[in-house]
Amino acid sequence: MKLKWQQAPVKTQWGDDMVVASVAIDKDHTVCLYCERDQTPKVDAMFAQRTWVGLTDEEREIASWTDGSFGAGARWADAKLKEKNT
């Protein structure tokens, strides 16, 4: 997600060098992010979209045969995906 930063209203409690970006939560709600202008790259990095890393064919095969039960395979696949994407 690319944030669009704008100068914050002059009368913020944090000073004159503040910028603000609005992020849509859903069609009726937004959240406003305030930070110092020189800190925007850090915030932008937090919101940078990462590429999803899925299971390999071999890992899918392992997940389908783990203990021969769907529950065990699903738990294994969930743990593997968390490991790859955090």
Contacts in CASP RR format, 6 or more apart in sequence:
PFRMAT RR
TARGET T0000
AUTHOR 0000-0000-0000
METHOD contacts of the structure
MODEL  1
MKLKWQQAPVKTQWGDDMVVASVAIDKDHTVCLYCERDQTPKVDAMFAQR
TWVGLTDEEREIASWTDGSFGAGARWADAKLKEKNT
1 23 0 8 1.000
1 47 0 8 1.000
1 48 0 8 1.000
1 49 0 8 1.000
2 44 0 8 1.000
2 47 0 8 1.000
3 21 0 8 1.000
3 23 0 8 1.000
3 33 0 8 1.000
3 40 0 8 1.000
3 43 0 8 1.000
3 44 0 8 1.000
3 47 0 8 1.000
4 21 0 8 1.000
4 22 0 8 1.000
5 19 0 8 1.000
5 20 0 8 1.000
5 21 0 8 1.000
5 37 0 8 1.000
5 40 0 8 1.000
6 19 0 8 1.000
6 20 0 8 1.000
6 21 0 8 1.000
7 18 0 8 1.000
7 19 0 8 1.000
7 20 0 8 1.000
8 14 0 8 1.000
8 18 0 8 1.000
8 19 0 8 1.000
8 20 0 8 1.000
8 34 0 8 1.000
9 20 0 8 1.000
10 16 0 8 1.000
12 18 0 8 1.000
12 34 0 8 1.000
14 34 0 8 1.000
14 36 0 8 1.000
17 36 0 8 1.000
17 37 0 8 1.000
17 38 0 8 1.000
18 34 0 8 1.000
18 35 0 8 1.000
18 36 0 8 1.000
18 37 0 8 1.000
19 34 0 8 1.000
19 35 0 8 1.000
19 36 0 8 1.000
19 37 0 8 1.000
19 40 0 8 1.000
20 32 0 8 1.000
20 33 0 8 1.000
20 34 0 8 1.000
21 32 0 8 1.000
21 33 0 8 1.000
21 43 0 8 1.000
22 30 0 8 1.000
22 31 0 8 1.000
22 32 0 8 1.000
22 33 0 8 1.000
23 30 0 8 1.000
23 31 0 8 1.000
23 32 0 8 1.000
23 33 0 8 1.000
23 47 0 8 1.000
24 30 0 8 1.000
25 31 0 8 1.000
33 43 0 8 1.000
35 42 0 8 1.000
35 43 0 8 1.000
50 85 0 8 1.000
52 85 0 8 1.000
53 81 0 8 1.000
53 84 0 8 1.000
53 85 0 8 1.000
54 81 0 8 1.000
54 84 0 8 1.000
54 85 0 8 1.000
55 63 0 8 1.000
55 77 0 8 1.000
55 80 0 8 1.000
55 81 0 8 1.000
59 77 0 8 1.000
59 80 0 8 1.000
60 77 0 8 1.000
62 76 0 8 1.000
63 73 0 8 1.000
63 74 0 8 1.000
63 76 0 8 1.000
63 77 0 8 1.000
63 80 0 8 1.000
64 73 0 8 1.000
66 72 0 8 1.000
66 73 0 8 1.000
66 76 0 8 1.000
67 73 0 8 1.000
END
